[in-house]
Amino acid sequence: MTIQFVAMSQYTRQVILYKDEDGYWVVECPSLKGCNSQGKTKQEALSNIKEAIAGYVTALKEDGLLVPEDNFETFLVVV
């Protein structure tokens, strides 16, 4: 499942959301390596990733680094 949203920094980022074996919702932002979070509910996980993305982007800017573009595609594959 892929969800798009507009973060506080007004960047649009694609995230991947899935439920792990412990029942938590895990959410990753593939365009920002290592930027992931989790929550007990989908809403909590999405709220947490918004915060993580905002912090990630802020840290990059503070370090004078470029913010990577959101440049990946997702596909459903029938096996």
A tleap script that builds the chain and sets N, CA, C and O, in Angstrom:
source leaprc.protein.ff14SB
mol = sequence {
  NMET THR ILE GLN PHE VAL ALA MET SER GLN
  TYR THR ARG GLN VAL ILE LEU TYR LYS ASP
  GLU ASP GLY TYR TRP VAL VAL GLU CYS PRO
  SER LEU LYS GLY CYS ASN SER GLN GLY LYS
  THR LYS GLN GLU ALA LEU SER ASN ILE LYS
  GLU ALA ILE ALA GLY TYR VAL THR ALA LEU
  LYS GLU ASP GLY LEU LEU VAL PRO GLU ASP
  ASN PHE GLU THR PHE LEU VAL VAL CVAL
}
set mol.1.N position { 0.850 -1.170 0.000 }
set mol.1.CA position { 0.000 0.000 0.000 }
set mol.1.C position { 0.894 1.231 0.000 }
set mol.1.O position { 1.785 1.337 0.843 }
set mol.2.N position { 0.685 2.140 -0.901 }
set mol.2.CA position { 1.453 3.369 -0.982 }
set mol.2.C position { 0.525 4.537 -0.724 }
set mol.2.O position { -0.561 4.615 -1.298 }
set mol.3.N position { 0.953 5.447 0.140 }
set mol.3.CA position { 0.151 6.607 0.512 }
set mol.3.C position { 0.989 7.854 0.281 }
set mol.3.O position { 2.165 7.886 0.642 }
set mol.4.N position { 0.402 8.870 -0.310 }
set mol.4.CA position { 1.083 10.136 -0.471 }
set mol.4.C position { 0.449 11.163 0.451 }
set mol.4.O position { -0.755 11.121 0.707 }
set mol.5.N position { 1.255 12.074 0.943 }
set mol.5.CA position { 0.748 13.151 1.778 }
set mol.5.C position { 1.666 14.344 1.629 }
set mol.5.O position { 2.780 14.219 1.119 }
set mol.6.N position { 1.204 15.501 2.073 }
set mol.6.CA position { 2.029 16.704 2.063 }
set mol.6.C position { 2.510 16.932 3.482 }
set mol.6.O position { 1.705 17.164 4.384 }
set mol.7.N position { 3.807 16.868 3.683 }
set mol.7.CA position { 4.402 17.046 5.002 }
set mol.7.C position { 4.470 18.528 5.359 }
set mol.7.O position { 4.214 19.393 4.522 }
set mol.8.N position { 4.818 18.804 6.611 }
set mol.8.CA position { 4.884 20.177 7.093 }
set mol.8.C position { 5.826 21.025 6.240 }
set mol.8.O position { 5.603 22.225 6.077 }
set mol.9.N position { 6.879 20.409 5.694 }
set mol.9.CA position { 7.838 21.138 4.878 }
set mol.9.C position { 7.322 21.332 3.459 }
set mol.9.O position { 8.025 21.894 2.619 }
set mol.10.N position { 6.108 20.876 3.181 }
set mol.10.CA position { 5.443 20.967 1.900 }
set mol.10.C position { 6.124 20.121 0.844 }
set mol.10.O position { 5.993 20.390 -0.350 }
set mol.11.N position { 6.843 19.111 1.269 }
set mol.11.CA position { 7.385 18.117 0.353 }
set mol.11.C position { 6.360 16.996 0.242 }
set mol.11.O position { 5.766 16.588 1.240 }
set mol.12.N position { 6.157 16.505 -0.964 }
set mol.12.CA position { 5.305 15.342 -1.137 }
set mol.12.C position { 6.219 14.130 -1.166 }
set mol.12.O position { 7.157 14.074 -1.960 }
set mol.13.N position { 5.949 13.169 -0.309 }
set mol.13.CA position { 6.769 11.964 -0.215 }
set mol.13.C position { 5.884 10.741 -0.278 }
set mol.13.O position { 4.810 10.708 0.323 }
set mol.14.N position { 6.330 9.748 -0.999 }
set mol.14.CA position { 5.648 8.471 -1.000 }
set mol.14.C position { 6.167 7.663 0.178 }
set mol.14.O position { 7.363 7.668 0.471 }
set mol.15.N position { 5.268 6.978 0.842 }
set mol.15.CA position { 5.659 6.108 1.941 }
set mol.15.C position { 5.043 4.730 1.728 }
set mol.15.O position { 4.022 4.588 1.055 }
set mol.16.N position { 5.664 3.750 2.296 }
set mol.16.CA position { 5.170 2.377 2.246 }
set mol.16.C position { 4.735 2.008 3.653 }
set mol.16.O position { 5.488 2.184 4.610 }
set mol.17.N position { 3.527 1.499 3.773 }
set mol.17.CA position { 2.939 1.172 5.071 }
set mol.17.C position { 2.560 -0.306 5.095 }
set mol.17.O position { 1.878 -0.793 4.194 }
set mol.18.N position { 3.002 -1.010 6.122 }
set mol.18.CA position { 2.657 -2.431 6.247 }
set mol.18.C position { 2.643 -2.836 7.714 }
set mol.18.O position { 3.251 -2.183 8.562 }
set mol.19.N position { 1.949 -3.908 7.990 }
set mol.19.CA position { 1.832 -4.416 9.352 }
set mol.19.C position { 2.914 -5.476 9.572 }
set mol.19.O position { 3.078 -6.377 8.750 }
set mol.20.N position { 3.653 -5.366 10.682 }
set mol.20.CA position { 4.708 -6.337 10.955 }
set mol.20.C position { 4.182 -7.529 11.749 }
set mol.20.O position { 3.004 -7.581 12.101 }
set mol.21.N position { 5.058 -8.475 12.023 }
set mol.21.CA position { 4.652 -9.713 12.693 }
set mol.21.C position { 4.190 -9.490 14.134 }
set mol.21.O position { 3.525 -10.352 14.709 }
set mol.22.N position { 4.533 -8.349 14.719 }
set mol.22.CA position { 4.104 -8.036 16.081 }
set mol.22.C position { 2.803 -7.229 16.116 }
set mol.22.O position { 2.316 -6.871 17.189 }
set mol.23.N position { 2.249 -6.949 14.939 }
set mol.23.CA position { 0.984 -6.226 14.886 }
set mol.23.C position { 1.114 -4.712 14.784 }
set mol.23.O position { 0.105 -4.009 14.729 }
set mol.24.N position { 2.351 -4.199 14.758 }
set mol.24.CA position { 2.562 -2.759 14.612 }
set mol.24.C position { 2.554 -2.385 13.139 }
set mol.24.O position { 2.914 -3.191 12.281 }
set mol.25.N position { 2.145 -1.166 12.856 }
set mol.25.CA position { 2.214 -0.637 11.504 }
set mol.25.C position { 3.576 0.007 11.314 }
set mol.25.O position { 3.962 0.892 12.078 }
set mol.26.N position { 4.297 -0.432 10.307 }
set mol.26.CA position { 5.622 0.094 9.981 }
set mol.26.C position { 5.468 0.950 8.733 }
set mol.26.O position { 4.749 0.582 7.804 }
set mol.27.N position { 6.137 2.081 8.715 }
set mol.27.CA position { 6.055 2.979 7.562 }
set mol.27.C position { 7.465 3.443 7.207 }
set mol.27.O position { 8.242 3.847 8.073 }
set mol.28.N position { 7.775 3.374 5.920 }
set mol.28.CA position { 9.098 3.739 5.415 }
set mol.28.C position { 8.965 4.800 4.337 }
set mol.28.O position { 7.976 4.838 3.605 }
set mol.29.N position { 9.959 5.653 4.248 }
set mol.29.CA position { 10.038 6.650 3.188 }
set mol.29.C position { 11.268 6.300 2.341 }
set mol.29.O position { 12.376 6.733 2.660 }
set mol.30.N position { 11.088 5.522 1.267 }
set mol.30.CA position { 12.221 5.023 0.489 }
set mol.30.C position { 13.143 6.099 -0.082 }
set mol.30.O position { 14.335 5.849 -0.260 }
set mol.31.N position { 12.626 7.272 -0.367 }
set mol.31.CA position { 13.472 8.319 -0.951 }
set mol.31.C position { 14.399 8.968 0.085 }
set mol.31.O position { 15.334 9.681 -0.279 }
set mol.32.N position { 14.143 8.722 1.359 }
set mol.32.CA position { 15.000 9.233 2.435 }
set mol.32.C position { 15.555 8.020 3.191 }
set mol.32.O position { 14.936 7.522 4.131 }
set mol.33.N position { 16.713 7.565 2.767 }
set mol.33.CA position { 17.284 6.322 3.301 }
set mol.33.C position { 17.314 6.314 4.824 }
set mol.33.O position { 17.824 7.239 5.457 }
set mol.34.N position { 16.758 5.251 5.399 }
set mol.34.CA position { 16.747 5.092 6.846 }
set mol.34.C position { 15.635 5.840 7.550 }
set mol.34.O position { 15.537 5.795 8.776 }
set mol.35.N position { 14.798 6.524 6.794 }
set mol.35.CA position { 13.704 7.276 7.405 }
set mol.35.C position { 12.480 6.366 7.502 }
set mol.35.O position { 11.781 6.134 6.516 }
set mol.36.N position { 12.239 5.864 8.691 }
set mol.36.CA position { 11.092 4.990 8.910 }
set mol.36.C position { 10.563 5.191 10.316 }
set mol.36.O position { 11.223 5.792 11.165 }
set mol.37.N position { 9.375 4.686 10.549 }
set mol.37.CA position { 8.742 4.813 11.858 }
set mol.37.C position { 7.721 3.701 12.003 }
set mol.37.O position { 7.626 2.814 11.155 }
set mol.38.N position { 6.962 3.754 13.079 }
set mol.38.CA position { 5.935 2.757 13.319 }
set mol.38.C position { 4.871 3.328 14.234 }
set mol.38.O position { 5.018 4.425 14.773 }
set mol.39.N position { 3.800 2.572 14.401 }
set mol.39.CA position { 2.728 2.971 15.304 }
set mol.39.C position { 1.788 1.809 15.540 }
set mol.39.O position { 1.783 0.834 14.788 }
set mol.40.N position { 1.002 1.920 16.579 }
set mol.40.CA position { 0.022 0.877 16.890 }
set mol.40.C position { -1.131 0.879 15.895 }
set mol.40.O position { -1.764 -0.151 15.665 }
set mol.41.N position { -1.402 2.048 15.301 }
set mol.41.CA position { -2.456 2.174 14.292 }
set mol.41.C position { -1.851 2.801 13.042 }
set mol.41.O position { -0.748 3.347 13.078 }
set mol.42.N position { -2.591 2.716 11.929 }
set mol.42.CA position { -2.129 3.354 10.698 }
set mol.42.C position { -1.956 4.855 10.911 }
set mol.42.O position { -0.952 5.443 10.507 }
set mol.43.N position { -2.952 5.464 11.553 }
set mol.43.CA position { -2.907 6.908 11.786 }
set mol.43.C position { -1.678 7.306 12.604 }
set mol.43.O position { -1.008 8.289 12.288 }
set mol.44.N position { -1.388 6.542 13.649 }
set mol.44.CA position { -0.221 6.840 14.477 }
set mol.44.C position { 1.061 6.689 13.670 }
set mol.44.O position { 1.959 7.526 13.765 }
set mol.45.N position { 1.150 5.625 12.876 }
set mol.45.CA position { 2.337 5.409 12.055 }
set mol.45.C position { 2.530 6.544 11.053 }
set mol.45.O position { 3.648 7.026 10.869 }
set mol.46.N position { 1.443 6.975 10.404 }
set mol.46.CA position { 1.541 8.067 9.437 }
set mol.46.C position { 1.898 9.389 10.107 }
set mol.46.O position { 2.669 10.178 9.560 }
set mol.47.N position { 1.347 9.626 11.272 }
set mol.47.CA position { 1.698 10.830 12.019 }
set mol.47.C position { 3.184 10.809 12.393 }
set mol.47.O position { 3.877 11.823 12.301 }
set mol.48.N position { 3.650 9.645 12.812 }
set mol.48.CA position { 5.059 9.509 13.203 }
set mol.48.C position { 6.010 9.686 12.024 }
set mol.48.O position { 7.075 10.284 12.173 }
set mol.49.N position { 5.632 9.167 10.842 }
set mol.49.CA position { 6.524 9.313 9.687 }
set mol.49.C position { 6.559 10.756 9.207 }
set mol.49.O position { 7.592 11.215 8.720 }
set mol.50.N position { 5.457 11.477 9.333 }
set mol.50.CA position { 5.464 12.898 8.976 }
set mol.50.C position { 6.489 13.641 9.832 }
set mol.50.O position { 7.255 14.465 9.333 }
set mol.51.N position { 6.487 13.335 11.118 }
set mol.51.CA position { 7.441 13.954 12.034 }
set mol.51.C position { 8.877 13.545 11.683 }
set mol.51.O position { 9.790 14.370 11.708 }
set mol.52.N position { 9.063 12.262 11.356 }
set mol.52.CA position { 10.399 11.764 11.001 }
set mol.52.C position { 10.905 12.421 9.714 }
set mol.52.O position { 12.074 12.796 9.623 }
set mol.53.N position { 10.028 12.556 8.730 }
set mol.53.CA position { 10.418 13.192 7.467 }
set mol.53.C position { 10.795 14.652 7.704 }
set mol.53.O position { 11.808 15.127 7.192 }
set mol.54.N position { 9.985 15.353 8.474 }
set mol.54.CA position { 10.277 16.766 8.771 }
set mol.54.C position { 11.631 16.899 9.460 }
set mol.54.O position { 12.411 17.789 9.122 }
set mol.55.N position { 11.917 16.024 10.421 }
set mol.55.CA position { 13.210 16.059 11.112 }
set mol.55.C position { 14.366 15.716 10.189 }
set mol.55.O position { 15.428 16.335 10.264 }
set mol.56.N position { 14.171 14.745 9.328 }
set mol.56.CA position { 15.189 14.320 8.368 }
set mol.56.C position { 15.540 15.479 7.436 }
set mol.56.O position { 16.713 15.796 7.240 }
set mol.57.N position { 14.508 16.107 6.865 }
set mol.57.CA position { 14.715 17.214 5.934 }
set mol.57.C position { 15.384 18.392 6.638 }
set mol.57.O position { 16.279 19.023 6.075 }
set mol.58.N position { 14.960 18.688 7.854 }
set mol.58.CA position { 15.580 19.771 8.626 }
set mol.58.C position { 17.057 19.503 8.855 }
set mol.58.O position { 17.885 20.400 8.694 }
set mol.59.N position { 17.397 18.265 9.232 }
set mol.59.CA position { 18.802 17.901 9.476 }
set mol.59.C position { 19.638 18.043 8.205 }
set mol.59.O position { 20.764 18.538 8.253 }
set mol.60.N position { 19.092 17.611 7.072 }
set mol.60.CA position { 19.821 17.759 5.809 }
set mol.60.C position { 20.105 19.224 5.513 }
set mol.60.O position { 21.228 19.590 5.163 }
set mol.61.N position { 19.078 20.061 5.656 }
set mol.61.CA position { 19.238 21.488 5.377 }
set mol.61.C position { 20.238 22.138 6.325 }
set mol.61.O position { 21.060 22.954 5.908 }
set mol.62.N position { 20.163 21.773 7.600 }
set mol.62.CA position { 21.102 22.334 8.583 }
set mol.62.C position { 22.545 21.952 8.264 }
set mol.62.O position { 23.474 22.706 8.555 }
set mol.63.N position { 22.726 20.781 7.670 }
set mol.63.CA position { 24.069 20.314 7.301 }
set mol.63.C position { 24.484 20.791 5.905 }
set mol.63.O position { 25.560 20.439 5.421 }
set mol.64.N position { 23.637 21.585 5.266 }
set mol.64.CA position { 23.946 22.113 3.945 }
set mol.64.C position { 23.857 21.068 2.845 }
set mol.64.O position { 24.484 21.224 1.797 }
set mol.65.N position { 23.089 20.007 3.063 }
set mol.65.CA position { 22.948 18.939 2.084 }
set mol.65.C position { 21.643 19.078 1.311 }
set mol.65.O position { 20.674 19.662 1.796 }
set mol.66.N position { 21.639 18.540 0.120 }
set mol.66.CA position { 20.435 18.581 -0.703 }
set mol.66.C position { 19.422 17.548 -0.223 }
set mol.66.O position { 19.787 16.472 0.249 }
set mol.67.N position { 18.153 17.892 -0.352 }
set mol.67.CA position { 17.074 16.963 -0.018 }
set mol.67.C position { 16.824 16.104 -1.260 }
set mol.67.O position { 16.501 16.639 -2.320 }
set mol.68.N position { 16.969 14.778 -1.144 }
set mol.68.CA position { 16.767 13.910 -2.316 }
set mol.68.C position { 15.347 14.022 -2.865 }
set mol.68.O position { 14.389 14.253 -2.127 }
set mol.69.N position { 15.243 13.853 -4.179 }
set mol.69.CA position { 13.930 13.849 -4.811 }
set mol.69.C position { 13.221 12.541 -4.490 }
set mol.69.O position { 13.856 11.527 -4.198 }
set mol.70.N position { 11.907 12.583 -4.548 }
set mol.70.CA position { 11.091 11.390 -4.360 }
set mol.70.C position { 10.963 10.740 -5.732 }
set mol.70.O position { 10.102 11.121 -6.526 }
set mol.71.N position { 11.826 9.751 -6.014 }
set mol.71.CA position { 11.899 9.230 -7.378 }
set mol.71.C position { 11.891 7.697 -7.448 }
set mol.71.O position { 12.835 7.087 -7.949 }
set mol.72.N position { 10.847 7.103 -6.954 }
set mol.72.CA position { 10.733 5.659 -7.088 }
set mol.72.C position { 9.320 5.318 -7.531 }
set mol.72.O position { 8.402 6.125 -7.389 }
set mol.73.N position { 9.156 4.133 -8.059 }
set mol.73.CA position { 7.851 3.676 -8.522 }
set mol.73.C position { 7.498 2.398 -7.797 }
set mol.73.O position { 8.376 1.633 -7.398 }
set mol.74.N position { 6.203 2.169 -7.626 }
set mol.74.CA position { 5.746 0.918 -7.030 }
set mol.74.C position { 4.874 0.177 -8.034 }
set mol.74.O position { 4.168 0.785 -8.839 }
set mol.75.N position { 4.940 -1.131 -7.969 }
set mol.75.CA position { 4.168 -1.966 -8.867 }
set mol.75.C position { 3.591 -3.136 -8.084 }
set mol.75.O position { 4.189 -3.605 -7.116 }
set mol.76.N position { 2.448 -3.591 -8.503 }
set mol.76.CA position { 1.894 -4.832 -7.994 }
set mol.76.C position { 2.271 -5.922 -8.983 }
set mol.76.O position { 2.069 -5.774 -10.188 }
set mol.77.N position { 2.818 -7.015 -8.472 }
set mol.77.CA position { 3.247 -8.107 -9.308 }
set mol.77.C position { 2.417 -9.332 -8.978 }
set mol.77.O position { 2.330 -9.726 -7.815 }
set mol.78.N position { 1.812 -9.932 -9.974 }
set mol.78.CA position { 1.033 -11.146 -9.789 }
set mol.78.C position { 1.969 -12.331 -9.954 }
set mol.78.O position { 2.659 -12.447 -10.966 }
set mol.79.N position { 1.993 -13.212 -8.961 }
set mol.79.CA position { 2.891 -14.372 -8.997 }
set mol.79.C position { 2.071 -15.639 -9.063 }
set mol.79.O position { 2.630 -16.735 -9.102 }
savepdb mol mol.pdb
quit
